[in-house]
């Protein structure tokens, strides 16, 4: 099984969403749009979730 890690090539800021998209074989641009839409809703703390994922996800391979 492939582990989740930040993307070394598909990154806008830290590679978190690119890494998630690579892991699940998603289109990274669609994953980013979905993340931004979720982040602007009041029930989803998007920035906090992104920072936590940045800290716990492995380094780019």
HELIX and SHEET records of a PDB file:
HELIX    1   1 UNK A   16  UNK A   24  1                                   9    
HELIX    2   2 UNK A   28  UNK A   39  1                                  12    
HELIX    3   3 UNK A   46  UNK A   56  1                                  11    
END                                                                             
